[in-house]
């Protein structure tokens, strides 16, 4: 006998999220929970956010971190994610304190517990909903960059060692990897 897979409503998810002391994400009826992150994970997010905020200062775009939710909604599908670091611009749509339009750039810092969620599920959703650049950040010091071209993600670059990350979306956005992984 197999356990029946349970599908959660958005309301049930909101109840779970409000009582969970970690990151909770909603994947069209399924709930993905992750516990508190590591110090290294947090340092990478802080460094990315700092560098993006510095670059974007004075522009119409801002960097946000995992405490802000992005809702992807189409037909009967609903996804509520909290990307580790992402960029939204002033034309972004909102629903309360959540964004409802695709970020321009997303960085997901990989943790063992959520690796398949980031590499498979989020890659698919970000591609389908139009995130222009998706960066998968491995804590060991490298980044795999995907760029949306004709509705499909293509690996546009991989960065490691002493490389400098270069955005395919924001012209002039460059961050030395040592400034991300220090």
Short mmCIF file of the C-alpha atoms (twelve columns), coordinates in Angstrom:
data_MODEL
# 
_entry.id   MODEL 
# 
loop_
_atom_site.group_PDB 
_atom_site.id 
_atom_site.type_symbol 
_atom_site.label_atom_id 
_atom_site.label_alt_id 
_atom_site.label_comp_id 
_atom_site.label_asym_id 
_atom_site.label_seq_id 
_atom_site.Cartn_x 
_atom_site.Cartn_y 
_atom_site.Cartn_z 
_atom_site.pdbx_PDB_model_num 
ATOM 1   C CA . UNK A 1   0.000  0.000  0.000   1 
ATOM 2   C CA . UNK A 2   1.319  3.431  -0.944  1 
ATOM 3   C CA . UNK A 3   0.741  6.593  1.026   1 
ATOM 4   C CA . UNK A 4   -1.559 8.920  -0.815  1 
ATOM 5   C CA . UNK A 5   0.098  12.156 -1.833  1 
ATOM 6   C CA . UNK A 6   -1.540 15.118 -0.127  1 
ATOM 7   C CA . UNK A 7   -2.150 18.374 -1.982  1 
ATOM 8   C CA . UNK A 8   -2.240 21.525 0.130   1 
ATOM 9   C CA . UNK A 9   -4.451 24.537 -0.553  1 
ATOM 10  C CA . UNK A 10  -2.904 28.013 -0.534  1 
ATOM 11  C CA . UNK A 11  -4.686 28.675 2.779   1 
ATOM 12  C CA . UNK A 12  -3.201 25.517 4.336   1 
ATOM 13  C CA . UNK A 13  0.218  26.597 3.072   1 
ATOM 14  C CA . UNK A 14  -0.187 30.047 4.644   1 
ATOM 15  C CA . UNK A 15  -0.993 28.357 7.975   1 
ATOM 16  C CA . UNK A 16  2.086  26.124 7.680   1 
ATOM 17  C CA . UNK A 17  4.275  29.063 6.690   1 
ATOM 18  C CA . UNK A 18  3.114  31.239 9.581   1 
ATOM 19  C CA . UNK A 19  3.972  28.490 12.098  1 
ATOM 20  C CA . UNK A 20  7.234  27.249 10.584  1 
ATOM 21  C CA . UNK A 21  10.597 28.560 11.749  1 
ATOM 22  C CA . UNK A 22  12.371 28.098 8.427   1 
ATOM 23  C CA . UNK A 23  11.788 28.706 4.754   1 
ATOM 24  C CA . UNK A 24  8.534  27.325 3.318   1 
ATOM 25  C CA . UNK A 25  7.729  27.364 -0.393  1 
ATOM 26  C CA . UNK A 26  4.569  26.370 -2.241  1 
ATOM 27  C CA . UNK A 27  4.762  24.365 -5.469  1 
ATOM 28  C CA . UNK A 28  1.277  24.113 -6.915  1 
ATOM 29  C CA . UNK A 29  -0.172 22.113 -4.018  1 
ATOM 30  C CA . UNK A 30  3.070  20.744 -2.601  1 
ATOM 31  C CA . UNK A 31  5.036  22.264 0.239   1 
ATOM 32  C CA . UNK A 32  8.834  22.382 0.347   1 
ATOM 33  C CA . UNK A 33  10.307 23.082 3.784   1 
ATOM 34  C CA . UNK A 34  13.918 23.888 4.475   1 
ATOM 35  C CA . UNK A 35  15.497 24.391 7.844   1 
ATOM 36  C CA . UNK A 36  17.714 27.236 8.881   1 
ATOM 37  C CA . UNK A 37  20.687 27.802 6.621   1 
ATOM 38  C CA . UNK A 38  24.393 27.540 7.352   1 
ATOM 39  C CA . UNK A 39  26.692 30.434 8.156   1 
ATOM 40  C CA . UNK A 40  28.406 29.995 4.756   1 
ATOM 41  C CA . UNK A 41  25.023 30.072 2.954   1 
ATOM 42  C CA . UNK A 42  24.101 33.271 4.786   1 
ATOM 43  C CA . UNK A 43  27.467 34.930 4.071   1 
ATOM 44  C CA . UNK A 44  27.097 34.243 0.335   1 
ATOM 45  C CA . UNK A 45  23.583 35.732 0.313   1 
ATOM 46  C CA . UNK A 46  24.779 38.796 2.235   1 
ATOM 47  C CA . UNK A 47  27.738 39.318 -0.139  1 
ATOM 48  C CA . UNK A 48  25.570 38.932 -3.256  1 
ATOM 49  C CA . UNK A 49  22.937 41.292 -1.873  1 
ATOM 50  C CA . UNK A 50  25.547 43.896 -0.915  1 
ATOM 51  C CA . UNK A 51  27.201 43.816 -4.351  1 
ATOM 52  C CA . UNK A 52  23.871 43.950 -6.209  1 
ATOM 53  C CA . UNK A 53  22.589 46.786 -4.000  1 
ATOM 54  C CA . UNK A 54  25.791 48.758 -4.633  1 
ATOM 55  C CA . UNK A 55  25.514 48.232 -8.397  1 
ATOM 56  C CA . UNK A 56  21.791 49.077 -8.524  1 
ATOM 57  C CA . UNK A 57  22.015 52.223 -6.349  1 
ATOM 58  C CA . UNK A 58  20.298 55.089 -8.129  1 
ATOM 59  C CA . UNK A 59  18.580 52.796 -10.652 1 
ATOM 60  C CA . UNK A 60  14.937 51.748 -10.839 1 
ATOM 61  C CA . UNK A 61  15.765 48.241 -9.581  1 
ATOM 62  C CA . UNK A 62  16.503 46.781 -6.134  1 
ATOM 63  C CA . UNK A 63  17.949 43.587 -4.709  1 
ATOM 64  C CA . UNK A 64  15.871 41.509 -2.284  1 
ATOM 65  C CA . UNK A 65  16.615 38.415 -0.221  1 
ATOM 66  C CA . UNK A 66  14.831 35.253 0.842   1 
ATOM 67  C CA . UNK A 67  12.549 36.973 3.339   1 
ATOM 68  C CA . UNK A 68  10.449 38.330 0.433   1 
ATOM 69  C CA . UNK A 69  8.092  36.042 -1.479  1 
ATOM 70  C CA . UNK A 70  7.621  35.922 -5.240  1 
ATOM 71  C CA . UNK A 71  4.321  34.462 -6.450  1 
ATOM 72  C CA . UNK A 72  4.156  32.854 -9.887  1 
ATOM 73  C CA . UNK A 73  0.540  32.356 -10.969 1 
ATOM 74  C CA . UNK A 74  -0.779 31.138 -14.318 1 
ATOM 75  C CA . UNK A 75  -4.064 29.392 -15.121 1 
ATOM 76  C CA . UNK A 76  -4.547 26.923 -12.228 1 
ATOM 77  C CA . UNK A 77  -0.874 26.827 -11.228 1 
ATOM 78  C CA . UNK A 78  0.518  28.675 -8.195  1 
ATOM 79  C CA . UNK A 79  4.119  28.767 -6.977  1 
ATOM 80  C CA . UNK A 80  5.269  30.811 -3.982  1 
ATOM 81  C CA . UNK A 81  9.045  30.961 -3.789  1 
ATOM 82  C CA . UNK A 82  11.517 32.863 -1.655  1 
ATOM 83  C CA . UNK A 83  14.598 33.194 -3.866  1 
ATOM 84  C CA . UNK A 84  17.853 33.613 -1.943  1 
ATOM 85  C CA . UNK A 85  18.702 36.847 -3.795  1 
ATOM 86  C CA . UNK A 86  16.750 38.456 -6.623  1 
ATOM 87  C CA . UNK A 87  16.281 41.734 -8.475  1 
ATOM 88  C CA . UNK A 88  12.946 43.423 -9.162  1 
ATOM 89  C CA . UNK A 89  12.469 46.777 -10.858 1 
ATOM 90  C CA . UNK A 90  9.942  49.552 -10.303 1 
ATOM 91  C CA . UNK A 91  7.526  48.079 -12.858 1 
ATOM 92  C CA . UNK A 92  7.153  44.911 -10.732 1 
ATOM 93  C CA . UNK A 93  3.637  43.879 -9.699  1 
ATOM 94  C CA . UNK A 94  2.813  43.260 -6.047  1 
ATOM 95  C CA . UNK A 95  0.216  41.519 -3.946  1 
ATOM 96  C CA . UNK A 96  0.601  42.768 -0.382  1 
ATOM 97  C CA . UNK A 97  4.239  42.250 0.594   1 
ATOM 98  C CA . UNK A 98  4.846  39.699 -2.188  1 
ATOM 99  C CA . UNK A 99  5.947  40.275 -5.764  1 
ATOM 100 C CA . UNK A 100 3.759  38.802 -8.500  1 
ATOM 101 C CA . UNK A 101 6.002  39.457 -11.474 1 
ATOM 102 C CA . UNK A 102 9.104  37.534 -12.456 1 
ATOM 103 C CA . UNK A 103 12.375 38.912 -11.106 1 
ATOM 104 C CA . UNK A 104 14.965 40.033 -13.658 1 
ATOM 105 C CA . UNK A 105 17.745 37.986 -12.009 1 
ATOM 106 C CA . UNK A 106 17.661 35.223 -9.385  1 
ATOM 107 C CA . UNK A 107 20.532 33.709 -7.387  1 
ATOM 108 C CA . UNK A 108 19.804 30.457 -5.540  1 
ATOM 109 C CA . UNK A 109 22.517 29.304 -3.132  1 
ATOM 110 C CA . UNK A 110 22.469 25.516 -3.093  1 
ATOM 111 C CA . UNK A 111 21.996 23.575 0.127   1 
ATOM 112 C CA . UNK A 112 22.080 19.774 0.204   1 
ATOM 113 C CA . UNK A 113 18.472 19.595 1.399   1 
ATOM 114 C CA . UNK A 114 17.090 21.728 -1.453  1 
ATOM 115 C CA . UNK A 115 19.489 21.037 -4.334  1 
ATOM 116 C CA . UNK A 116 17.008 19.150 -6.536  1 
ATOM 117 C CA . UNK A 117 14.327 21.786 -5.840  1 
ATOM 118 C CA . UNK A 118 16.706 24.535 -7.056  1 
ATOM 119 C CA . UNK A 119 18.252 22.613 -9.964  1 
ATOM 120 C CA . UNK A 120 15.038 21.090 -11.342 1 
ATOM 121 C CA . UNK A 121 11.800 22.627 -10.066 1 
ATOM 122 C CA . UNK A 122 12.877 26.252 -9.781  1 
ATOM 123 C CA . UNK A 123 14.815 26.153 -13.043 1 
ATOM 124 C CA . UNK A 124 11.628 25.001 -14.816 1 
ATOM 125 C CA . UNK A 125 9.358  27.565 -13.124 1 
ATOM 126 C CA . UNK A 126 11.775 30.469 -13.558 1 
ATOM 127 C CA . UNK A 127 12.141 29.593 -17.239 1 
ATOM 128 C CA . UNK A 128 8.378  29.284 -17.821 1 
ATOM 129 C CA . UNK A 129 7.592  32.544 -16.026 1 
ATOM 130 C CA . UNK A 130 10.335 34.600 -17.699 1 
ATOM 131 C CA . UNK A 131 13.160 35.143 -15.192 1 
ATOM 132 C CA . UNK A 132 15.804 36.525 -17.559 1 
ATOM 133 C CA . UNK A 133 18.844 35.219 -15.711 1 
ATOM 134 C CA . UNK A 134 19.006 32.364 -13.201 1 
ATOM 135 C CA . UNK A 135 22.228 31.743 -11.293 1 
ATOM 136 C CA . UNK A 136 22.795 28.559 -9.336  1 
ATOM 137 C CA . UNK A 137 25.417 29.270 -6.697  1 
ATOM 138 C CA . UNK A 138 27.321 26.310 -5.269  1 
ATOM 139 C CA . UNK A 139 28.785 26.978 -1.837  1 
ATOM 140 C CA . UNK A 140 32.133 25.528 -2.905  1 
ATOM 141 C CA . UNK A 141 32.774 28.618 -5.023  1 
ATOM 142 C CA . UNK A 142 31.222 28.340 -8.453  1 
ATOM 143 C CA . UNK A 143 28.162 29.690 -10.244 1 
ATOM 144 C CA . UNK A 144 26.238 28.198 -13.169 1 
ATOM 145 C CA . UNK A 145 24.496 30.970 -15.102 1 
ATOM 146 C CA . UNK A 146 21.381 30.359 -17.209 1 
ATOM 147 C CA . UNK A 147 20.087 33.008 -19.608 1 
ATOM 148 C CA . UNK A 148 16.599 33.020 -21.098 1 
ATOM 149 C CA . UNK A 149 16.825 32.979 -24.896 1 
ATOM 150 C CA . UNK A 150 13.698 32.473 -27.017 1 
ATOM 151 C CA . UNK A 151 11.817 31.139 -23.969 1 
ATOM 152 C CA . UNK A 152 14.477 28.535 -23.107 1 
ATOM 153 C CA . UNK A 153 17.297 28.579 -20.585 1 
ATOM 154 C CA . UNK A 154 20.752 28.068 -21.947 1 
ATOM 155 C CA . UNK A 155 23.879 27.819 -19.839 1 
ATOM 156 C CA . UNK A 156 25.556 31.070 -20.759 1 
ATOM 157 C CA . UNK A 157 28.529 30.803 -18.430 1 
ATOM 158 C CA . UNK A 158 30.105 29.062 -15.476 1 
ATOM 159 C CA . UNK A 159 32.251 30.985 -13.038 1 
ATOM 160 C CA . UNK A 160 34.838 29.537 -10.643 1 
ATOM 161 C CA . UNK A 161 38.134 30.224 -8.878  1 
ATOM 162 C CA . UNK A 162 39.350 33.766 -9.607  1 
ATOM 163 C CA . UNK A 163 36.659 34.526 -12.211 1 
ATOM 164 C CA . UNK A 164 34.411 37.556 -12.218 1 
ATOM 165 C CA . UNK A 165 30.649 37.005 -12.490 1 
ATOM 166 C CA . UNK A 166 29.245 39.029 -15.409 1 
ATOM 167 C CA . UNK A 167 25.497 39.514 -15.753 1 
ATOM 168 C CA . UNK A 168 23.873 38.806 -19.097 1 
ATOM 169 C CA . UNK A 169 20.948 41.073 -18.145 1 
ATOM 170 C CA . UNK A 170 22.466 44.168 -16.515 1 
ATOM 171 C CA . UNK A 171 25.219 45.653 -18.650 1 
ATOM 172 C CA . UNK A 172 28.243 46.424 -16.521 1 
ATOM 173 C CA . UNK A 173 27.240 44.250 -13.552 1 
ATOM 174 C CA . UNK A 174 30.399 42.397 -12.562 1 
ATOM 175 C CA . UNK A 175 31.260 40.819 -9.215  1 
ATOM 176 C CA . UNK A 176 34.567 39.144 -8.399  1 
ATOM 177 C CA . UNK A 177 33.929 35.659 -7.039  1 
ATOM 178 C CA . UNK A 178 36.259 36.390 -4.131  1 
ATOM 179 C CA . UNK A 179 33.764 39.131 -3.128  1 
ATOM 180 C CA . UNK A 180 30.944 36.544 -3.088  1 
ATOM 181 C CA . UNK A 181 32.705 33.575 -1.482  1 
ATOM 182 C CA . UNK A 182 35.128 35.369 0.908   1 
# 
